Amino acid sequence: MTNRQVLLIIAVFVVLTLGSFIWYIATWDSRKGTDQTTLIILPEILPPEAPALATGTML
């Protein structure tokens, strides 16, 4: 590959990346998804290799 081909591939990648980001921002609806909540479920029983700070035995 020549230097010109490599630069062309890099330029195409950058244009596609920026284009997809601009498309995402342009079509983003801030009201869509406001009723969704994110739920993180943490295990109540930690594995034995868990650090002492996580298990609460360090206090």
CHARMM internal coordinates of N, CA and C (Angstrom, degrees):
IC EDIT
DIST 1 N 1 CA 1.4518
DIST 1 CA 1 C 1.5236
ANGL 1 N 1 CA 1 C 110.05
DIST 1 C 2 N 1.2710
ANGL 1 CA 1 C 2 N 114.24
DIHE 1 N 1 CA 1 C 2 N 142.06
DIST 2 N 2 CA 1.4567
ANGL 1 C 2 N 2 CA 118.14
DIHE 1 CA 1 C 2 N 2 CA 178.13
DIST 2 CA 2 C 1.5240
ANGL 2 N 2 CA 2 C 109.25
DIHE 1 C 2 N 2 CA 2 C -88.28
DIST 2 C 3 N 1.3160
ANGL 2 CA 2 C 3 N 115.46
DIHE 2 N 2 CA 2 C 3 N 167.46
DIST 3 N 3 CA 1.4581
ANGL 2 C 3 N 3 CA 120.03
DIHE 2 CA 2 C 3 N 3 CA 178.21
DIST 3 CA 3 C 1.5245
ANGL 3 N 3 CA 3 C 111.45
DIHE 2 C 3 N 3 CA 3 C -61.38
DIST 3 C 4 N 1.3090
ANGL 3 CA 3 C 4 N 116.17
DIHE 3 N 3 CA 3 C 4 N -35.41
DIST 4 N 4 CA 1.4664
ANGL 3 C 4 N 4 CA 120.48
DIHE 3 CA 3 C 4 N 4 CA -179.62
DIST 4 CA 4 C 1.5323
ANGL 4 N 4 CA 4 C 110.92
DIHE 3 C 4 N 4 CA 4 C -64.44
DIST 4 C 5 N 1.3296
ANGL 4 CA 4 C 5 N 117.92
DIHE 4 N 4 CA 4 C 5 N -40.47
DIST 5 N 5 CA 1.4566
ANGL 4 C 5 N 5 CA 122.11
DIHE 4 CA 4 C 5 N 5 CA 178.95
DIST 5 CA 5 C 1.5327
ANGL 5 N 5 CA 5 C 111.23
DIHE 4 C 5 N 5 CA 5 C -66.48
DIST 5 C 6 N 1.3210
ANGL 5 CA 5 C 6 N 116.31
DIHE 5 N 5 CA 5 C 6 N -41.27
DIST 6 N 6 CA 1.4669
ANGL 5 C 6 N 6 CA 120.48
DIHE 5 CA 5 C 6 N 6 CA 178.75
DIST 6 CA 6 C 1.5184
ANGL 6 N 6 CA 6 C 109.91
DIHE 5 C 6 N 6 CA 6 C -63.61
DIST 6 C 7 N 1.3070
ANGL 6 CA 6 C 7 N 116.99
DIHE 6 N 6 CA 6 C 7 N -44.76
DIST 7 N 7 CA 1.4643
ANGL 6 C 7 N 7 CA 120.10
DIHE 6 CA 6 C 7 N 7 CA 179.03
DIST 7 CA 7 C 1.5228
ANGL 7 N 7 CA 7 C 111.21
DIHE 6 C 7 N 7 CA 7 C -64.82
DIST 7 C 8 N 1.3268
ANGL 7 CA 7 C 8 N 117.58
DIHE 7 N 7 CA 7 C 8 N -36.01
DIST 8 N 8 CA 1.4552
ANGL 7 C 8 N 8 CA 121.04
DIHE 7 CA 7 C 8 N 8 CA 177.35
DIST 8 CA 8 C 1.5289
ANGL 8 N 8 CA 8 C 110.96
DIHE 7 C 8 N 8 CA 8 C -65.81
DIST 8 C 9 N 1.3135
ANGL 8 CA 8 C 9 N 118.06
DIHE 8 N 8 CA 8 C 9 N -41.24
DIST 9 N 9 CA 1.4680
ANGL 8 C 9 N 9 CA 121.91
DIHE 8 CA 8 C 9 N 9 CA 177.40
DIST 9 CA 9 C 1.5239
ANGL 9 N 9 CA 9 C 110.31
DIHE 8 C 9 N 9 CA 9 C -63.63
DIST 9 C 10 N 1.3187
ANGL 9 CA 9 C 10 N 117.27
DIHE 9 N 9 CA 9 C 10 N -43.50
DIST 10 N 10 CA 1.4623
ANGL 9 C 10 N 10 CA 121.11
DIHE 9 CA 9 C 10 N 10 CA 178.59
DIST 10 CA 10 C 1.5280
ANGL 10 N 10 CA 10 C 110.20
DIHE 9 C 10 N 10 CA 10 C -63.53
DIST 10 C 11 N 1.3270
ANGL 10 CA 10 C 11 N 117.10
DIHE 10 N 10 CA 10 C 11 N -42.86
DIST 11 N 11 CA 1.4592
ANGL 10 C 11 N 11 CA 121.02
DIHE 10 CA 10 C 11 N 11 CA 179.73
DIST 11 CA 11 C 1.5278
ANGL 11 N 11 CA 11 C 111.42
DIHE 10 C 11 N 11 CA 11 C -63.34
DIST 11 C 12 N 1.3297
ANGL 11 CA 11 C 12 N 117.40
DIHE 11 N 11 CA 11 C 12 N -41.02
DIST 12 N 12 CA 1.4616
ANGL 11 C 12 N 12 CA 121.25
DIHE 11 CA 11 C 12 N 12 CA 178.32
DIST 12 CA 12 C 1.5259
ANGL 12 N 12 CA 12 C 109.92
DIHE 11 C 12 N 12 CA 12 C -63.46
DIST 12 C 13 N 1.3220
ANGL 12 CA 12 C 13 N 117.31
DIHE 12 N 12 CA 12 C 13 N -42.51
DIST 13 N 13 CA 1.4598
ANGL 12 C 13 N 13 CA 121.30
DIHE 12 CA 12 C 13 N 13 CA 178.58
DIST 13 CA 13 C 1.5255
ANGL 13 N 13 CA 13 C 111.21
DIHE 12 C 13 N 13 CA 13 C -61.49
DIST 13 C 14 N 1.3208
ANGL 13 CA 13 C 14 N 116.81
DIHE 13 N 13 CA 13 C 14 N -45.38
DIST 14 N 14 CA 1.4653
ANGL 13 C 14 N 14 CA 120.91
DIHE 13 CA 13 C 14 N 14 CA -179.56
DIST 14 CA 14 C 1.5317
ANGL 14 N 14 CA 14 C 110.31
DIHE 13 C 14 N 14 CA 14 C -64.22
DIST 14 C 15 N 1.3227
ANGL 14 CA 14 C 15 N 117.44
DIHE 14 N 14 CA 14 C 15 N -43.14
DIST 15 N 15 CA 1.4620
ANGL 14 C 15 N 15 CA 120.89
DIHE 14 CA 14 C 15 N 15 CA -179.90
DIST 15 CA 15 C 1.5268
ANGL 15 N 15 CA 15 C 110.52
DIHE 14 C 15 N 15 CA 15 C -63.75
DIST 15 C 16 N 1.3237
ANGL 15 CA 15 C 16 N 118.21
DIHE 15 N 15 CA 15 C 16 N -43.11
DIST 16 N 16 CA 1.4647
ANGL 15 C 16 N 16 CA 120.80
DIHE 15 CA 15 C 16 N 16 CA 178.36
DIST 16 CA 16 C 1.5197
ANGL 16 N 16 CA 16 C 111.87
DIHE 15 C 16 N 16 CA 16 C -65.27
DIST 16 C 17 N 1.3174
ANGL 16 CA 16 C 17 N 117.07
DIHE 16 N 16 CA 16 C 17 N -40.40
DIST 17 N 17 CA 1.4669
ANGL 16 C 17 N 17 CA 120.75
DIHE 16 CA 16 C 17 N 17 CA 179.49
DIST 17 CA 17 C 1.5192
ANGL 17 N 17 CA 17 C 110.78
DIHE 16 C 17 N 17 CA 17 C -65.16
DIST 17 C 18 N 1.3222
ANGL 17 CA 17 C 18 N 116.99
DIHE 17 N 17 CA 17 C 18 N -49.36
DIST 18 N 18 CA 1.4637
ANGL 17 C 18 N 18 CA 120.00
DIHE 17 CA 17 C 18 N 18 CA 178.93
DIST 18 CA 18 C 1.5246
ANGL 18 N 18 CA 18 C 111.56
DIHE 17 C 18 N 18 CA 18 C -65.17
DIST 18 C 19 N 1.3136
ANGL 18 CA 18 C 19 N 117.02
DIHE 18 N 18 CA 18 C 19 N -37.80
DIST 19 N 19 CA 1.4552
ANGL 18 C 19 N 19 CA 120.59
DIHE 18 CA 18 C 19 N 19 CA 178.75
DIST 19 CA 19 C 1.5187
ANGL 19 N 19 CA 19 C 112.28
DIHE 18 C 19 N 19 CA 19 C -63.84
DIST 19 C 20 N 1.3220
ANGL 19 CA 19 C 20 N 117.08
DIHE 19 N 19 CA 19 C 20 N -42.36
DIST 20 N 20 CA 1.4611
ANGL 19 C 20 N 20 CA 119.18
DIHE 19 CA 19 C 20 N 20 CA 179.33
DIST 20 CA 20 C 1.5267
ANGL 20 N 20 CA 20 C 110.91
DIHE 19 C 20 N 20 CA 20 C -68.59
DIST 20 C 21 N 1.3274
ANGL 20 CA 20 C 21 N 117.62
DIHE 20 N 20 CA 20 C 21 N -34.91
DIST 21 N 21 CA 1.4586
ANGL 20 C 21 N 21 CA 120.66
DIHE 20 CA 20 C 21 N 21 CA 177.23
DIST 21 CA 21 C 1.5249
ANGL 21 N 21 CA 21 C 110.44
DIHE 20 C 21 N 21 CA 21 C -66.42
DIST 21 C 22 N 1.3141
ANGL 21 CA 21 C 22 N 117.61
DIHE 21 N 21 CA 21 C 22 N -44.68
DIST 22 N 22 CA 1.4721
ANGL 21 C 22 N 22 CA 121.54
DIHE 21 CA 21 C 22 N 22 CA 178.70
DIST 22 CA 22 C 1.5273
ANGL 22 N 22 CA 22 C 109.72
DIHE 21 C 22 N 22 CA 22 C -63.48
DIST 22 C 23 N 1.3316
ANGL 22 CA 22 C 23 N 118.08
DIHE 22 N 22 CA 22 C 23 N -40.37
DIST 23 N 23 CA 1.4590
ANGL 22 C 23 N 23 CA 121.15
DIHE 22 CA 22 C 23 N 23 CA 177.77
DIST 23 CA 23 C 1.5264
ANGL 23 N 23 CA 23 C 110.57
DIHE 22 C 23 N 23 CA 23 C -62.58
DIST 23 C 24 N 1.3197
ANGL 23 CA 23 C 24 N 117.41
DIHE 23 N 23 CA 23 C 24 N -42.01
DIST 24 N 24 CA 1.4654
ANGL 23 C 24 N 24 CA 121.83
DIHE 23 CA 23 C 24 N 24 CA 178.75
DIST 24 CA 24 C 1.5265
ANGL 24 N 24 CA 24 C 110.66
DIHE 23 C 24 N 24 CA 24 C -61.06
DIST 24 C 25 N 1.3245
ANGL 24 CA 24 C 25 N 117.75
DIHE 24 N 24 CA 24 C 25 N -46.20
DIST 25 N 25 CA 1.4627
ANGL 24 C 25 N 25 CA 121.68
DIHE 24 CA 24 C 25 N 25 CA -179.55
DIST 25 CA 25 C 1.5305
ANGL 25 N 25 CA 25 C 110.30
DIHE 24 C 25 N 25 CA 25 C -67.05
DIST 25 C 26 N 1.3244
ANGL 25 CA 25 C 26 N 117.43
DIHE 25 N 25 CA 25 C 26 N -40.71
DIST 26 N 26 CA 1.4611
ANGL 25 C 26 N 26 CA 120.90
DIHE 25 CA 25 C 26 N 26 CA -177.33
DIST 26 CA 26 C 1.5235
ANGL 26 N 26 CA 26 C 112.26
DIHE 25 C 26 N 26 CA 26 C -67.25
DIST 26 C 27 N 1.3161
ANGL 26 CA 26 C 27 N 117.91
DIHE 26 N 26 CA 26 C 27 N -31.73
DIST 27 N 27 CA 1.4661
ANGL 26 C 27 N 27 CA 121.02
DIHE 26 CA 26 C 27 N 27 CA -177.17
DIST 27 CA 27 C 1.5174
ANGL 27 N 27 CA 27 C 112.72
DIHE 26 C 27 N 27 CA 27 C -101.45
DIST 27 C 28 N 1.3172
ANGL 27 CA 27 C 28 N 118.08
DIHE 27 N 27 CA 27 C 28 N 5.86
DIST 28 N 28 CA 1.4640
ANGL 27 C 28 N 28 CA 122.16
DIHE 27 CA 27 C 28 N 28 CA -177.28
DIST 28 CA 28 C 1.5182
ANGL 28 N 28 CA 28 C 110.15
DIHE 27 C 28 N 28 CA 28 C -74.86
DIST 28 C 29 N 1.3144
ANGL 28 CA 28 C 29 N 116.63
DIHE 28 N 28 CA 28 C 29 N 130.83
DIST 29 N 29 CA 1.4609
ANGL 28 C 29 N 29 CA 122.54
DIHE 28 CA 28 C 29 N 29 CA 177.55
DIST 29 CA 29 C 1.5240
ANGL 29 N 29 CA 29 C 107.87
DIHE 28 C 29 N 29 CA 29 C -113.70
DIST 29 C 30 N 1.3206
ANGL 29 CA 29 C 30 N 116.49
DIHE 29 N 29 CA 29 C 30 N 111.95
DIST 30 N 30 CA 1.4651
ANGL 29 C 30 N 30 CA 120.24
DIHE 29 CA 29 C 30 N 30 CA -175.56
DIST 30 CA 30 C 1.5240
ANGL 30 N 30 CA 30 C 111.98
DIHE 29 C 30 N 30 CA 30 C -69.19
DIST 30 C 31 N 1.3208
ANGL 30 CA 30 C 31 N 118.07
DIHE 30 N 30 CA 30 C 31 N -22.73
DIST 31 N 31 CA 1.4691
ANGL 30 C 31 N 31 CA 120.46
DIHE 30 CA 30 C 31 N 31 CA 179.47
DIST 31 CA 31 C 1.5148
ANGL 31 N 31 CA 31 C 111.93
DIHE 30 C 31 N 31 CA 31 C -79.10
DIST 31 C 32 N 1.3047
ANGL 31 CA 31 C 32 N 117.29
DIHE 31 N 31 CA 31 C 32 N -20.75
DIST 32 N 32 CA 1.4557
ANGL 31 C 32 N 32 CA 121.66
DIHE 31 CA 31 C 32 N 32 CA -179.83
DIST 32 CA 32 C 1.5282
ANGL 32 N 32 CA 32 C 108.67
DIHE 31 C 32 N 32 CA 32 C -77.83
DIST 32 C 33 N 1.2838
ANGL 32 CA 32 C 33 N 117.22
DIHE 32 N 32 CA 32 C 33 N 119.21
DIST 33 N 33 CA 1.4521
ANGL 32 C 33 N 33 CA 120.03
DIHE 32 CA 32 C 33 N 33 CA 177.33
DIST 33 CA 33 C 1.5054
ANGL 33 N 33 CA 33 C 113.72
DIHE 32 C 33 N 33 CA 33 C 99.50
DIST 33 C 34 N 1.3325
ANGL 33 CA 33 C 34 N 119.67
DIHE 33 N 33 CA 33 C 34 N 4.21
DIST 34 N 34 CA 1.4613
ANGL 33 C 34 N 34 CA 119.81
DIHE 33 CA 33 C 34 N 34 CA 179.47
DIST 34 CA 34 C 1.5222
ANGL 34 N 34 CA 34 C 111.33
DIHE 33 C 34 N 34 CA 34 C -72.74
DIST 34 C 35 N 1.3343
ANGL 34 CA 34 C 35 N 117.52
DIHE 34 N 34 CA 34 C 35 N -19.66
DIST 35 N 35 CA 1.4488
ANGL 34 C 35 N 35 CA 119.92
DIHE 34 CA 34 C 35 N 35 CA 179.42
DIST 35 CA 35 C 1.5272
ANGL 35 N 35 CA 35 C 112.18
DIHE 34 C 35 N 35 CA 35 C -88.15
DIST 35 C 36 N 1.3071
ANGL 35 CA 35 C 36 N 117.46
DIHE 35 N 35 CA 35 C 36 N -4.81
DIST 36 N 36 CA 1.4519
ANGL 35 C 36 N 36 CA 121.05
DIHE 35 CA 35 C 36 N 36 CA 179.43
DIST 36 CA 36 C 1.5216
ANGL 36 N 36 CA 36 C 109.90
DIHE 35 C 36 N 36 CA 36 C -86.98
DIST 36 C 37 N 1.3064
ANGL 36 CA 36 C 37 N 116.05
DIHE 36 N 36 CA 36 C 37 N 137.17
DIST 37 N 37 CA 1.4560
ANGL 36 C 37 N 37 CA 120.72
DIHE 36 CA 36 C 37 N 37 CA 175.76
DIST 37 CA 37 C 1.5155
ANGL 37 N 37 CA 37 C 109.05
DIHE 36 C 37 N 37 CA 37 C -113.85
DIST 37 C 38 N 1.2925
ANGL 37 CA 37 C 38 N 115.54
DIHE 37 N 37 CA 37 C 38 N 151.31
DIST 38 N 38 CA 1.4448
ANGL 37 C 38 N 38 CA 120.99
DIHE 37 CA 37 C 38 N 38 CA 177.51
DIST 38 CA 38 C 1.5202
ANGL 38 N 38 CA 38 C 108.19
DIHE 37 C 38 N 38 CA 38 C -99.72
DIST 38 C 39 N 1.3038
ANGL 38 CA 38 C 39 N 116.66
DIHE 38 N 38 CA 38 C 39 N 125.36
DIST 39 N 39 CA 1.4462
ANGL 38 C 39 N 39 CA 122.07
DIHE 38 CA 38 C 39 N 39 CA -177.87
DIST 39 CA 39 C 1.5172
ANGL 39 N 39 CA 39 C 108.73
DIHE 38 C 39 N 39 CA 39 C -113.35
DIST 39 C 40 N 1.3055
ANGL 39 CA 39 C 40 N 115.55
DIHE 39 N 39 CA 39 C 40 N 124.51
DIST 40 N 40 CA 1.4595
ANGL 39 C 40 N 40 CA 120.96
DIHE 39 CA 39 C 40 N 40 CA 177.25
DIST 40 CA 40 C 1.5251
ANGL 40 N 40 CA 40 C 107.13
DIHE 39 C 40 N 40 CA 40 C -111.92
DIST 40 C 41 N 1.3092
ANGL 40 CA 40 C 41 N 116.20
DIHE 40 N 40 CA 40 C 41 N 118.82
DIST 41 N 41 CA 1.4581
ANGL 40 C 41 N 41 CA 120.85
DIHE 40 CA 40 C 41 N 41 CA -179.88
DIST 41 CA 41 C 1.5250
ANGL 41 N 41 CA 41 C 107.83
DIHE 40 C 41 N 41 CA 41 C -102.05
DIST 41 C 42 N 1.3157
ANGL 41 CA 41 C 42 N 115.56
DIHE 41 N 41 CA 41 C 42 N 117.40
DIST 42 N 42 CA 1.4590
ANGL 41 C 42 N 42 CA 120.69
DIHE 41 CA 41 C 42 N 42 CA 178.44
DIST 42 CA 42 C 1.5201
ANGL 42 N 42 CA 42 C 109.09
DIHE 41 C 42 N 42 CA 42 C -99.75
DIST 42 C 43 N 1.3050
ANGL 42 CA 42 C 43 N 117.78
DIHE 42 N 42 CA 42 C 43 N 142.18
DIST 43 N 43 CA 1.4647
ANGL 42 C 43 N 43 CA 119.38
DIHE 42 CA 42 C 43 N 43 CA 179.76
DIST 43 CA 43 C 1.5294
ANGL 43 N 43 CA 43 C 110.69
DIHE 42 C 43 N 43 CA 43 C -69.32
DIST 43 C 44 N 1.3335
ANGL 43 CA 43 C 44 N 115.98
DIHE 43 N 43 CA 43 C 44 N 139.83
DIST 44 N 44 CA 1.4528
ANGL 43 C 44 N 44 CA 119.97
DIHE 43 CA 43 C 44 N 44 CA 178.88
DIST 44 CA 44 C 1.5207
ANGL 44 N 44 CA 44 C 111.26
DIHE 43 C 44 N 44 CA 44 C -78.77
DIST 44 C 45 N 1.3135
ANGL 44 CA 44 C 45 N 116.70
DIHE 44 N 44 CA 44 C 45 N -31.67
DIST 45 N 45 CA 1.4591
ANGL 44 C 45 N 45 CA 121.08
DIHE 44 CA 44 C 45 N 45 CA 179.19
DIST 45 CA 45 C 1.5222
ANGL 45 N 45 CA 45 C 107.67
DIHE 44 C 45 N 45 CA 45 C -104.69
DIST 45 C 46 N 1.3120
ANGL 45 CA 45 C 46 N 115.87
DIHE 45 N 45 CA 45 C 46 N 116.73
DIST 46 N 46 CA 1.4572
ANGL 45 C 46 N 46 CA 120.73
DIHE 45 CA 45 C 46 N 46 CA -179.02
DIST 46 CA 46 C 1.5180
ANGL 46 N 46 CA 46 C 109.59
DIHE 45 C 46 N 46 CA 46 C -88.53
DIST 46 C 47 N 1.3098
ANGL 46 CA 46 C 47 N 117.27
DIHE 46 N 46 CA 46 C 47 N 151.03
DIST 47 N 47 CA 1.4625
ANGL 46 C 47 N 47 CA 119.61
DIHE 46 CA 46 C 47 N 47 CA 177.45
DIST 47 CA 47 C 1.5204
ANGL 47 N 47 CA 47 C 110.75
DIHE 46 C 47 N 47 CA 47 C -66.16
DIST 47 C 48 N 1.3134
ANGL 47 CA 47 C 48 N 117.96
DIHE 47 N 47 CA 47 C 48 N 157.90
DIST 48 N 48 CA 1.4665
ANGL 47 C 48 N 48 CA 120.86
DIHE 47 CA 47 C 48 N 48 CA -177.45
DIST 48 CA 48 C 1.5282
ANGL 48 N 48 CA 48 C 113.73
DIHE 47 C 48 N 48 CA 48 C -60.70
DIST 48 C 49 N 1.3082
ANGL 48 CA 48 C 49 N 118.47
DIHE 48 N 48 CA 48 C 49 N -24.20
DIST 49 N 49 CA 1.4616
ANGL 48 C 49 N 49 CA 120.50
DIHE 48 CA 48 C 49 N 49 CA -178.12
DIST 49 CA 49 C 1.5221
ANGL 49 N 49 CA 49 C 111.77
DIHE 48 C 49 N 49 CA 49 C -85.06
DIST 49 C 50 N 1.3326
ANGL 49 CA 49 C 50 N 118.06
DIHE 49 N 49 CA 49 C 50 N 5.58
DIST 50 N 50 CA 1.4550
ANGL 49 C 50 N 50 CA 121.22
DIHE 49 CA 49 C 50 N 50 CA 179.25
DIST 50 CA 50 C 1.5330
ANGL 50 N 50 CA 50 C 109.48
DIHE 49 C 50 N 50 CA 50 C -65.93
DIST 50 C 51 N 1.3407
ANGL 50 CA 50 C 51 N 117.27
DIHE 50 N 50 CA 50 C 51 N 144.02
DIST 51 N 51 CA 1.4615
ANGL 50 C 51 N 51 CA 119.25
DIHE 50 CA 50 C 51 N 51 CA 179.89
DIST 51 CA 51 C 1.5323
ANGL 51 N 51 CA 51 C 111.70
DIHE 50 C 51 N 51 CA 51 C -65.50
DIST 51 C 52 N 1.3331
ANGL 51 CA 51 C 52 N 116.03
DIHE 51 N 51 CA 51 C 52 N 155.64
DIST 52 N 52 CA 1.4494
ANGL 51 C 52 N 52 CA 121.69
DIHE 51 CA 51 C 52 N 52 CA -176.31
DIST 52 CA 52 C 1.5309
ANGL 52 N 52 CA 52 C 111.35
DIHE 51 C 52 N 52 CA 52 C -61.84
DIST 52 C 53 N 1.3207
ANGL 52 CA 52 C 53 N 117.57
DIHE 52 N 52 CA 52 C 53 N -32.71
DIST 53 N 53 CA 1.4611
ANGL 52 C 53 N 53 CA 120.63
DIHE 52 CA 52 C 53 N 53 CA 179.74
DIST 53 CA 53 C 1.5282
ANGL 53 N 53 CA 53 C 110.98
DIHE 52 C 53 N 53 CA 53 C -65.04
DIST 53 C 54 N 1.3336
ANGL 53 CA 53 C 54 N 117.08
DIHE 53 N 53 CA 53 C 54 N -36.17
DIST 54 N 54 CA 1.4589
ANGL 53 C 54 N 54 CA 120.99
DIHE 53 CA 53 C 54 N 54 CA -179.86
DIST 54 CA 54 C 1.5226
ANGL 54 N 54 CA 54 C 111.48
DIHE 53 C 54 N 54 CA 54 C -72.20
DIST 54 C 55 N 1.3116
ANGL 54 CA 54 C 55 N 117.25
DIHE 54 N 54 CA 54 C 55 N -32.53
DIST 55 N 55 CA 1.4734
ANGL 54 C 55 N 55 CA 119.76
DIHE 54 CA 54 C 55 N 55 CA -177.77
DIST 55 CA 55 C 1.5168
ANGL 55 N 55 CA 55 C 112.16
DIHE 54 C 55 N 55 CA 55 C -84.21
DIST 55 C 56 N 1.3273
ANGL 55 CA 55 C 56 N 117.82
DIHE 55 N 55 CA 55 C 56 N -13.95
DIST 56 N 56 CA 1.4537
ANGL 55 C 56 N 56 CA 120.28
DIHE 55 CA 55 C 56 N 56 CA 178.43
DIST 56 CA 56 C 1.5234
ANGL 56 N 56 CA 56 C 113.86
DIHE 55 C 56 N 56 CA 56 C 84.72
DIST 56 C 57 N 1.3205
ANGL 56 CA 56 C 57 N 118.01
DIHE 56 N 56 CA 56 C 57 N 6.54
DIST 57 N 57 CA 1.4708
ANGL 56 C 57 N 57 CA 120.41
DIHE 56 CA 56 C 57 N 57 CA -178.72
DIST 57 CA 57 C 1.5126
ANGL 57 N 57 CA 57 C 111.85
DIHE 56 C 57 N 57 CA 57 C -84.82
DIST 57 C 58 N 1.3090
ANGL 57 CA 57 C 58 N 117.15
DIHE 57 N 57 CA 57 C 58 N -5.50
DIST 58 N 58 CA 1.4620
ANGL 57 C 58 N 58 CA 119.73
DIHE 57 CA 57 C 58 N 58 CA -177.94
DIST 58 CA 58 C 1.5278
ANGL 58 N 58 CA 58 C 111.12
DIHE 57 C 58 N 58 CA 58 C -83.35
DIST 58 C 59 N 1.3107
ANGL 58 CA 58 C 59 N 118.12
DIHE 58 N 58 CA 58 C 59 N -15.36
DIST 59 N 59 CA 1.4580
ANGL 58 C 59 N 59 CA 121.26
DIHE 58 CA 58 C 59 N 59 CA -176.85
DIST 59 CA 59 C 1.4755
ANGL 59 N 59 CA 59 C 112.37
DIHE 58 C 59 N 59 CA 59 C -73.63
END
COOR INIT
IC SEED 1 N 1 CA 1 C
IC BUILD
